[in-house]
Amino acid sequence: MASIARRLIPLFDRVLIERFVAETKSKGGIMIPEKAQGKIQSGTVVAVGPGYRNDKGEVVPTTVQTGDKVLLPEYGGTKVEIEDKEYYLFRDSEILGKWQN
């Protein structure tokens, strides 16, 4: 993941996220069809932008850091493919929450 963060640096208050992978097999070993799999609404922050500027011109930093596990909205984000992997760009304000370790 570190090489991805060096290749794509989000601008302003944007955050690059790698979504968690959906389970394709049940605990009993049965394959789950793609349509039956739920959309994964969690992911790991790969890279963050420096933040946005407020009305006074001061930079307000993002609320998440690289490596944080976050809760995402069902829809939104911009899909980006890097080295055959899917990542998503979200605004910091679109992220719903952050998981505690």
LUMLUMLO-333728 format. One record per atom (N, C-alpha, C, O): atom name; x, y, z; residue number from 1. Coordinates in steps of 0.1 Angstrom, whole numbers. Example, Ala and Ser with C-alpha at 12.3 -4.5 7.8 and 13.67 -1.06 7.14 Angstrom:
+----+-------+-------+-------+-----+
!  a !    xx !    yy !    zz !   k !
+----+-------+-------+-------+-----+
!  N !   132 !   -57 !    78 !   1 !
! CA !   123 !   -45 !    78 !   1 !
!  C !   132 !   -33 !    78 !   1 !
!  O !   142 !   -33 !    85 !   1 !
!  N !   128 !   -22 !    71 !   2 !
! CA !   137 !   -11 !    71 !   2 !
!  C !   129 !     0 !    79 !   2 !
!  O !   134 !    11 !    80 !   2 !
+----+-------+-------+-------+-----+
END
This chain:
+----+-------+-------+-------+-----+
!  a !    xx !    yy !    zz !   k !
+----+-------+-------+-------+-----+
!  N !     8 !   -12 !     0 !   1 !
! CA !     0 !     0 !     0 !   1 !
!  C !     9 !    13 !     0 !   1 !
!  O !     4 !    23 !    -5 !   1 !
!  N !    20 !    12 !     5 !   2 !
! CA !    29 !    24 !     6 !   2 !
!  C !    32 !    29 !    -8 !   2 !
!  O !    33 !    41 !   -10 !   2 !
!  N !    34 !    20 !   -17 !   3 !
! CA !    38 !    24 !   -31 !   3 !
!  C !    26 !    31 !   -37 !   3 !
!  O !    28 !    40 !   -45 !   3 !
!  N !    14 !    27 !   -34 !   4 !
! CA !     2 !    34 !   -40 !   4 !
!  C !     1 !    48 !   -35 !   4 !
!  O !    -2 !    57 !   -42 !   4 !
!  N !     4 !    50 !   -22 !   5 !
! CA !     3 !    63 !   -16 !   5 !
!  C !    14 !    73 !   -22 !   5 !
!  O !    11 !    85 !   -23 !   5 !
!  N !    25 !    67 !   -27 !   6 !
! CA !    35 !    76 !   -33 !   6 !
!  C !    31 !    79 !   -48 !   6 !
!  O !    35 !    89 !   -53 !   6 !
!  N !    23 !    70 !   -54 !   7 !
! CA !    19 !    72 !   -68 !   7 !
!  C !     8 !    81 !   -70 !   7 !
!  O !     7 !    89 !   -79 !   7 !
!  N !    -2 !    81 !   -60 !   8 !
! CA !   -14 !    90 !   -61 !   8 !
!  C !   -16 !    97 !   -48 !   8 !
!  O !   -18 !    91 !   -38 !   8 !
!  N !   -14 !   110 !   -48 !   9 !
! CA !   -16 !   118 !   -36 !   9 !
!  C !   -29 !   126 !   -38 !   9 !
!  O !   -30 !   134 !   -47 !   9 !
!  N !   -39 !   123 !   -30 !  10 !
! CA !   -52 !   131 !   -31 !  10 !
!  C !   -50 !   146 !   -28 !  10 !
!  O !   -41 !   149 !   -20 !  10 !
!  N !   -58 !   154 !   -35 !  11 !
! CA !   -57 !   168 !   -33 !  11 !
!  C !   -68 !   173 !   -23 !  11 !
!  O !   -78 !   166 !   -21 !  11 !
!  N !   -66 !   184 !   -17 !  12 !
! CA !   -75 !   190 !    -8 !  12 !
!  C !   -79 !   181 !     4 !  12 !
!  O !   -71 !   175 !    10 !  12 !
!  N !   -92 !   179 !     5 !  13 !
! CA !   -97 !   171 !    16 !  13 !
!  C !  -101 !   157 !    12 !  13 !
!  O !  -110 !   150 !    18 !  13 !
!  N !   -95 !   152 !     1 !  14 !
! CA !   -99 !   139 !    -4 !  14 !
!  C !   -91 !   128 !     2 !  14 !
!  O !   -79 !   130 !     7 !  14 !
!  N !   -97 !   116 !     3 !  15 !
! CA !   -91 !   104 !     9 !  15 !
!  C !   -92 !    93 !     0 !  15 !
!  O !  -102 !    90 !    -6 !  15 !
!  N !   -80 !    85 !    -2 !  16 !
! CA !   -80 !    74 !   -11 !  16 !
!  C !   -82 !    61 !    -2 !  16 !
!  O !   -75 !    59 !     8 !  16 !
!  N !   -92 !    53 !    -5 !  17 !
! CA !   -96 !    42 !     3 !  17 !
!  C !   -96 !    29 !    -5 !  17 !
!  O !  -101 !    29 !   -16 !  17 !
!  N !   -91 !    18 !     2 !  18 !
! CA !   -92 !     5 !    -4 !  18 !
!  C !  -103 !    -2 !     4 !  18 !
!  O !  -102 !    -4 !    16 !  18 !
!  N !  -114 !    -5 !    -3 !  19 !
! CA !  -126 !   -12 !     3 !  19 !
!  C !  -122 !   -26 !     7 !  19 !
!  O !  -114 !   -33 !     1 !  19 !
!  N !  -128 !   -31 !    18 !  20 !
! CA !  -126 !   -45 !    22 !  20 !
!  C !  -132 !   -54 !    11 !  20 !
!  O !  -142 !   -50 !     5 !  20 !
!  N !  -127 !   -66 !    10 !  21 !
! CA !  -132 !   -76 !     0 !  21 !
!  C !  -144 !   -83 !     6 !  21 !
!  O !  -144 !   -87 !    17 !  21 !
!  N !  -154 !   -85 !    -3 !  22 !
! CA !  -166 !   -92 !     1 !  22 !
!  C !  -163 !  -107 !     3 !  22 !
!  O !  -155 !  -113 !    -5 !  22 !
!  N !  -170 !  -114 !    12 !  23 !
! CA !  -169 !  -128 !    14 !  23 !
!  C !  -175 !  -135 !     1 !  23 !
!  O !  -186 !  -132 !    -2 !  23 !
!  N !  -167 !  -144 !    -5 !  24 !
! CA !  -172 !  -151 !   -17 !  24 !
!  C !  -176 !  -166 !   -13 !  24 !
!  O !  -182 !  -173 !   -21 !  24 !
!  N !  -173 !  -170 !    -1 !  25 !
! CA !  -176 !  -183 !     4 !  25 !
!  C !  -182 !  -182 !    18 !  25 !
!  O !  -178 !  -175 !    26 !  25 !
!  N !  -193 !  -190 !    20 !  26 !
! CA !  -199 !  -191 !    34 !  26 !
!  C !  -190 !  -199 !    43 !  26 !
!  O !  -180 !  -206 !    38 !  26 !
!  N !  -192 !  -199 !    56 !  27 !
! CA !  -184 !  -207 !    65 !  27 !
!  C !  -185 !  -222 !    62 !  27 !
!  O !  -176 !  -229 !    65 !  27 !
!  N !  -196 !  -226 !    56 !  28 !
! CA !  -198 !  -240 !    53 !  28 !
!  C !  -192 !  -244 !    40 !  28 !
!  O !  -192 !  -255 !    36 !  28 !
!  N !  -186 !  -234 !    33 !  29 !
! CA !  -179 !  -237 !    20 !  29 !
!  C !  -187 !  -235 !     8 !  29 !
!  O !  -183 !  -238 !    -3 !  29 !
!  N !  -199 !  -229 !     9 !  30 !
! CA !  -208 !  -227 !    -2 !  30 !
!  C !  -204 !  -214 !    -9 !  30 !
!  O !  -203 !  -204 !    -2 !  30 !
!  N !  -203 !  -214 !   -22 !  31 !
! CA !  -200 !  -202 !   -30 !  31 !
!  C !  -212 !  -192 !   -29 !  31 !
!  O !  -223 !  -196 !   -32 !  31 !
!  N !  -209 !  -180 !   -26 !  32 !
! CA !  -220 !  -169 !   -26 !  32 !
!  C !  -220 !  -162 !   -39 !  32 !
!  O !  -210 !  -157 !   -43 !  32 !
!  N !  -232 !  -162 !   -47 !  33 !
! CA !  -232 !  -155 !   -59 !  33 !
!  C !  -230 !  -140 !   -57 !  33 !
!  O !  -233 !  -134 !   -47 !  33 !
!  N !  -224 !  -133 !   -67 !  34 !
! CA !  -221 !  -119 !   -67 !  34 !
!  C !  -233 !  -110 !   -63 !  34 !
!  O !  -232 !  -101 !   -56 !  34 !
!  N !  -245 !  -114 !   -69 !  35 !
! CA !  -256 !  -105 !   -66 !  35 !
!  C !  -261 !  -107 !   -52 !  35 !
!  O !  -267 !   -97 !   -46 !  35 !
!  N !  -258 !  -118 !   -45 !  36 !
! CA !  -262 !  -120 !   -31 !  36 !
!  C !  -253 !  -113 !   -21 !  36 !
!  O !  -256 !  -112 !    -9 !  36 !
!  N !  -241 !  -110 !   -26 !  37 !
! CA !  -231 !  -104 !   -17 !  37 !
!  C !  -235 !   -90 !   -14 !  37 !
!  O !  -239 !   -82 !   -23 !  37 !
!  N !  -234 !   -85 !    -2 !  38 !
! CA !  -237 !   -72 !     2 !  38 !
!  C !  -225 !   -63 !    -3 !  38 !
!  O !  -214 !   -67 !    -4 !  38 !
!  N !  -229 !   -50 !    -5 !  39 !
! CA !  -218 !   -40 !    -8 !  39 !
!  C !  -210 !   -37 !     4 !  39 !
!  O !  -216 !   -34 !    15 !  39 !
!  N !  -197 !   -38 !     3 !  40 !
! CA !  -189 !   -36 !    15 !  40 !
!  C !  -188 !   -21 !    18 !  40 !
!  O !  -185 !   -13 !     9 !  40 !
!  N !  -191 !   -17 !    30 !  41 !
! CA !  -192 !    -3 !    34 !  41 !
!  C !  -181 !     1 !    43 !  41 !
!  O !  -182 !    10 !    51 !  41 !
!  N !  -170 !    -7 !    43 !  42 !
! CA !  -158 !    -4 !    52 !  42 !
!  C !  -146 !    -5 !    43 !  42 !
!  O !  -146 !   -11 !    33 !  42 !
!  N !  -135 !     2 !    48 !  43 !
! CA !  -123 !     2 !    40 !  43 !
!  C !  -112 !     7 !    48 !  43 !
!  O !  -113 !    11 !    60 !  43 !
!  N !  -100 !     7 !    43 !  44 !
! CA !   -88 !    12 !    49 !  44 !
!  C !   -83 !    24 !    41 !  44 !
!  O !   -82 !    24 !    29 !  44 !
!  N !   -79 !    34 !    49 !  45 !
! CA !   -74 !    46 !    43 !  45 !
!  C !   -59 !    44 !    38 !  45 !
!  O !   -51 !    40 !    45 !  45 !
!  N !   -57 !    46 !    25 !  46 !
! CA !   -44 !    44 !    19 !  46 !
!  C !   -36 !    57 !    18 !  46 !
!  O !   -24 !    57 !    20 !  46 !
!  N !   -43 !    68 !    15 !  47 !
! CA !   -36 !    81 !    14 !  47 !
!  C !   -46 !    92 !    17 !  47 !
!  O !   -58 !    91 !    14 !  47 !
!  N !   -41 !   103 !    22 !  48 !
! CA !   -50 !   115 !    25 !  48 !
!  C !   -44 !   127 !    19 !  48 !
!  O !   -32 !   129 !    18 !  48 !
!  N !   -52 !   137 !    16 !  49 !
! CA !   -48 !   150 !    11 !  49 !
!  C !   -45 !   159 !    23 !  49 !
!  O !   -47 !   155 !    35 !  49 !
!  N !   -39 !   170 !    21 !  50 !
! CA !   -35 !   179 !    32 !  50 !
!  C !   -47 !   186 !    39 !  50 !
!  O !   -45 !   190 !    50 !  50 !
!  N !   -59 !   187 !    33 !  51 !
! CA !   -70 !   193 !    39 !  51 !
!  C !   -76 !   204 !    30 !  51 !
!  O !   -70 !   207 !    19 !  51 !
!  N !   -86 !   211 !    35 !  52 !
! CA !   -92 !   222 !    27 !  52 !
!  C !   -89 !   235 !    34 !  52 !
!  O !   -85 !   236 !    46 !  52 !
!  N !   -91 !   246 !    27 !  53 !
! CA !   -89 !   259 !    32 !  53 !
!  C !  -102 !   265 !    36 !  53 !
!  O !  -112 !   264 !    29 !  53 !
!  N !  -103 !   271 !    48 !  54 !
! CA !  -115 !   277 !    53 !  54 !
!  C !  -116 !   291 !    48 !  54 !
!  O !  -107 !   296 !    40 !  54 !
!  N !  -125 !   299 !    53 !  55 !
! CA !  -128 !   313 !    48 !  55 !
!  C !  -116 !   322 !    51 !  55 !
!  O !  -114 !   332 !    44 !  55 !
!  N !  -109 !   319 !    62 !  56 !
! CA !   -97 !   327 !    66 !  56 !
!  C !   -84 !   323 !    58 !  56 !
!  O !   -74 !   330 !    60 !  56 !
!  N !   -85 !   313 !    50 !  57 !
! CA !   -73 !   308 !    43 !  57 !
!  C !   -65 !   298 !    50 !  57 !
!  O !   -54 !   295 !    45 !  57 !
!  N !   -69 !   294 !    62 !  58 !
! CA !   -62 !   284 !    70 !  58 !
!  C !   -65 !   270 !    65 !  58 !
!  O !   -76 !   267 !    61 !  58 !
!  N !   -55 !   261 !    65 !  59 !
! CA !   -57 !   247 !    61 !  59 !
!  C !   -63 !   240 !    73 !  59 !
!  O !   -57 !   239 !    84 !  59 !
!  N !   -75 !   233 !    70 !  60 !
! CA !   -81 !   225 !    80 !  60 !
!  C !   -78 !   210 !    76 !  60 !
!  O !   -82 !   206 !    66 !  60 !
!  N !   -70 !   203 !    85 !  61 !
! CA !   -65 !   190 !    81 !  61 !
!  C !   -77 !   180 !    81 !  61 !
!  O !   -87 !   182 !    87 !  61 !
!  N !   -75 !   169 !    74 !  62 !
! CA !   -85 !   158 !    73 !  62 !
!  C !   -86 !   151 !    87 !  62 !
!  O !   -77 !   152 !    95 !  62 !
!  N !   -97 !   145 !    89 !  63 !
! CA !  -100 !   139 !   102 !  63 !
!  C !   -95 !   124 !   103 !  63 !
!  O !   -94 !   118 !   114 !  63 !
!  N !   -91 !   118 !    92 !  64 !
! CA !   -86 !   105 !    92 !  64 !
!  C !   -71 !   105 !    88 !  64 !
!  O !   -66 !   114 !    81 !  64 !
!  N !   -64 !    94 !    91 !  65 !
! CA !   -50 !    93 !    88 !  65 !
!  C !   -48 !    80 !    80 !  65 !
!  O !   -57 !    71 !    80 !  65 !
!  N !   -37 !    78 !    73 !  66 !
! CA !   -34 !    66 !    66 !  66 !
!  C !   -34 !    54 !    76 !  66 !
!  O !   -28 !    55 !    87 !  66 !
!  N !   -40 !    43 !    72 !  67 !
! CA !   -41 !    31 !    80 !  67 !
!  C !   -54 !    30 !    88 !  67 !
!  O !   -57 !    20 !    93 !  67 !
!  N !   -62 !    41 !    89 !  68 !
! CA !   -74 !    41 !    97 !  68 !
!  C !   -84 !    32 !    89 !  68 !
!  O !   -85 !    31 !    77 !  68 !
!  N !   -93 !    25 !    97 !  69 !
! CA !  -104 !    17 !    91 !  69 !
!  C !  -116 !    26 !    93 !  69 !
!  O !  -120 !    30 !   104 !  69 !
!  N !  -123 !    28 !    81 !  70 !
! CA !  -134 !    37 !    81 !  70 !
!  C !  -147 !    31 !    76 !  70 !
!  O !  -147 !    21 !    69 !  70 !
!  N !  -158 !    37 !    80 !  71 !
! CA !  -172 !    33 !    75 !  71 !
!  C !  -176 !    43 !    64 !  71 !
!  O !  -175 !    55 !    65 !  71 !
!  N !  -180 !    37 !    53 !  72 !
! CA !  -183 !    45 !    41 !  72 !
!  C !  -198 !    45 !    38 !  72 !
!  O !  -205 !    36 !    42 !  72 !
!  N !  -202 !    55 !    30 !  73 !
! CA !  -216 !    55 !    26 !  73 !
!  C !  -218 !    45 !    15 !  73 !
!  O !  -209 !    40 !     9 !  73 !
!  N !  -231 !    41 !    14 !  74 !
! CA !  -234 !    30 !     4 !  74 !
!  C !  -231 !    35 !   -10 !  74 !
!  O !  -226 !    27 !   -18 !  74 !
!  N !  -234 !    47 !   -13 !  75 !
! CA !  -231 !    52 !   -27 !  75 !
!  C !  -221 !    64 !   -26 !  75 !
!  O !  -220 !    70 !   -15 !  75 !
!  N !  -214 !    67 !   -36 !  76 !
! CA !  -205 !    78 !   -37 !  76 !
!  C !  -191 !    73 !   -39 !  76 !
!  O !  -188 !    61 !   -40 !  76 !
!  N !  -182 !    83 !   -39 !  77 !
! CA !  -168 !    80 !   -41 !  77 !
!  C !  -165 !    79 !   -56 !  77 !
!  O !  -174 !    76 !   -64 !  77 !
!  N !  -153 !    81 !   -60 !  78 !
! CA !  -148 !    80 !   -74 !  78 !
!  C !  -139 !    68 !   -75 !  78 !
!  O !  -129 !    67 !   -68 !  78 !
!  N !  -143 !    58 !   -83 !  79 !
! CA !  -135 !    46 !   -85 !  79 !
!  C !  -122 !    49 !   -93 !  79 !
!  O !  -122 !    56 !  -103 !  79 !
!  N !  -111 !    44 !   -87 !  80 !
! CA !   -98 !    46 !   -94 !  80 !
!  C !   -91 !    32 !   -94 !  80 !
!  O !   -90 !    25 !   -84 !  80 !
!  N !   -86 !    28 !  -106 !  81 !
! CA !   -79 !    15 !  -107 !  81 !
!  C !   -64 !    18 !  -108 !  81 !
!  O !   -59 !    25 !  -117 !  81 !
!  N !   -56 !    12 !   -99 !  82 !
! CA !   -42 !    13 !   -99 !  82 !
!  C !   -36 !    -1 !   -97 !  82 !
!  O !   -39 !    -8 !   -88 !  82 !
!  N !   -28 !    -5 !  -107 !  83 !
! CA !   -21 !   -18 !  -106 !  83 !
!  C !   -31 !   -29 !  -105 !  83 !
!  O !   -30 !   -38 !   -96 !  83 !
!  N !   -42 !   -29 !  -113 !  84 !
! CA !   -53 !   -39 !  -112 !  84 !
!  C !   -60 !   -40 !   -99 !  84 !
!  O !   -66 !   -50 !   -96 !  84 !
!  N !   -60 !   -30 !   -91 !  85 !
! CA !   -67 !   -30 !   -78 !  85 !
!  C !   -76 !   -18 !   -78 !  85 !
!  O !   -73 !    -7 !   -84 !  85 !
!  N !   -88 !   -19 !   -72 !  86 !
! CA !   -98 !    -8 !   -71 !  86 !
!  C !   -96 !    -1 !   -58 !  86 !
!  O !   -95 !    -6 !   -48 !  86 !
!  N !   -96 !    12 !   -60 !  87 !
! CA !   -95 !    22 !   -49 !  87 !
!  C !  -107 !    32 !   -51 !  87 !
!  O !  -112 !    33 !   -62 !  87 !
!  N !  -110 !    39 !   -40 !  88 !
! CA !  -121 !    49 !   -41 !  88 !
!  C !  -116 !    62 !   -35 !  88 !
!  O !  -110 !    62 !   -24 !  88 !
!  N !  -119 !    73 !   -41 !  89 !
! CA !  -116 !    86 !   -36 !  89 !
!  C !  -129 !    92 !   -30 !  89 !
!  O !  -139 !    93 !   -37 !  89 !
!  N !  -129 !    96 !   -17 !  90 !
! CA !  -140 !   102 !   -10 !  90 !
!  C !  -135 !   115 !    -5 !  90 !
!  O !  -123 !   117 !    -2 !  90 !
!  N !  -144 !   125 !    -3 !  91 !
! CA !  -141 !   137 !     5 !  91 !
!  C !  -141 !   133 !    20 !  91 !
!  O !  -149 !   124 !    24 !  91 !
!  N !  -133 !   140 !    27 !  92 !
! CA !  -133 !   137 !    42 !  92 !
!  C !  -146 !   138 !    48 !  92 !
!  O !  -150 !   130 !    57 !  92 !
!  N !  -154 !   147 !    44 !  93 !
! CA !  -168 !   149 !    50 !  93 !
!  C !  -178 !   138 !    46 !  93 !
!  O !  -188 !   137 !    53 !  93 !
!  N !  -175 !   130 !    36 !  94 !
! CA !  -184 !   119 !    32 !  94 !
!  C !  -182 !   107 !    40 !  94 !
!  O !  -191 !    98 !    41 !  94 !
!  N !  -170 !   106 !    47 !  95 !
! CA !  -168 !    94 !    55 !  95 !
!  C !  -176 !    94 !    67 !  95 !
!  O !  -177 !   104 !    74 !  95 !
!  N !  -183 !    83 !    70 !  96 !
! CA !  -193 !    83 !    81 !  96 !
!  C !  -188 !    81 !    95 !  96 !
!  O !  -193 !    86 !   104 !  96 !
!  N !  -177 !    73 !    96 !  97 !
! CA !  -171 !    71 !   109 !  97 !
!  C !  -157 !    64 !   107 !  97 !
!  O !  -153 !    60 !    97 !  97 !
!  N !  -151 !    62 !   119 !  98 !
! CA !  -138 !    56 !   120 !  98 !
!  C !  -139 !    45 !   130 !  98 !
!  O !  -144 !    47 !   141 !  98 !
!  N !  -134 !    33 !   127 !  99 !
! CA !  -134 !    22 !   137 !  99 !
!  C !  -122 !    23 !   147 !  99 !
!  O !  -111 !    27 !   143 !  99 !
!  N !  -125 !    21 !   160 ! 100 !
! CA !  -115 !    21 !   170 ! 100 !
!  C !  -107 !     8 !   170 ! 100 !
!  O !  -113 !    -2 !   167 ! 100 !
!  N !   -94 !     9 !   173 ! 101 !
! CA !   -86 !    -3 !   173 ! 101 !
!  C !   -87 !   -11 !   185 ! 101 !
!  O !   -81 !   -21 !   187 ! 101 !
+----+-------+-------+-------+-----+
END
